[in-house]
Every structure is written in C-alpha cells, then in structure tokens.
Amino acid sequence: MQKVAIPTKGTNVDDHFGHCEKFTIYTLSEDRKIIAEENFGSPESCGCKSDLAIDLAKAGVTVLLAGGMGQGAVNKVKAENIEVFIGYAGDAKQALTKWINGDKGNWSICPPHSEECAH
C-alpha cells in the first residue's frame, strides 16, 4: 500500500501547499487503486514553518502531489522521505489519476513570498 497526500481546497488541488484548507490522503492498493480517502488537517499557520512534513510522514504518507510549493517546503517534505511532485491543478482525484498514469508534474517552484511566510 502507498499513501499519497494532496493539499486541497474543497475537492480541488490547492495552488499553495503552505496555506491549504486541508490535505486529502489517498491510500492506494498494490495495483494503485484508491482503497481509502481521508482528510488531514492543515496547520493554522504557514505549513512550511510547521511540523507538517513530520506529521504527514507519521500518517504514512510517502508521496505528495501539489499545485505550488516553495523550495523550503520541498526540502522539509523530502527530508521526511516523502517524494514530491509539483504542478497539479483541478480535481484532486483527477490529479492523482494523472500521477498514477505517469504524469510527474512540472517542477515549477514558487518564488519566495513577501507575506508573513517566506519560503
């Protein structure tokens, strides 16, 4: 089995990892079929400055599909042995299906933000 996390807003991939509404975690069978779906709360503050990566790893997540992420967040997630794929949009299940079918995203790292959360 494999667990894949996607930062989401509603049922869509959120375009900003660190400020998403929640994470949708899909559990995949050995033949890569969805066998479970759960929601994982996002931290109140900026995700890149939290223990989010550690918490996702503790939940068994091994892959993260995101819309956009800064390099700092990518580094934190990868440090927890979670593979990162960036550049997804639209419906989260459709993004997961694209990844399962070989779409590895576009690796466009978000530039640093001037807000309270610098990446």
HELIX and SHEET records of a PDB file:
HELIX    1   1 PHE A   17  HIS A   19  5                                   3    
HELIX    2   2 GLY A   47  LYS A   49  5                                   3    
HELIX    3   3 LEU A   52  LYS A   58  1                                   7    
HELIX    4   4 GLN A   71  ALA A   79  1                                   9    
HELIX    5   5 ALA A   92  ILE A  100  1                                   9    
SHEET    1   A 4 ASN A  12  VAL A  13  0                                        
SHEET    2   A 4 GLN A   2  LYS A   9 -1                                        
SHEET    3   A 4 LYS A  22  LEU A  28 -1                                        
SHEET    4   A 4 ILE A  34  GLY A  41 -1                                        
SHEET    1   B 4 ASN A  12  VAL A  13  0                                        
SHEET    2   B 4 GLN A   2  LYS A   9 -1                                        
SHEET    3   B 4 VAL A  61  ALA A  66  1                                        
SHEET    4   B 4 GLU A  83  ILE A  86  1                                        
END                                                                             
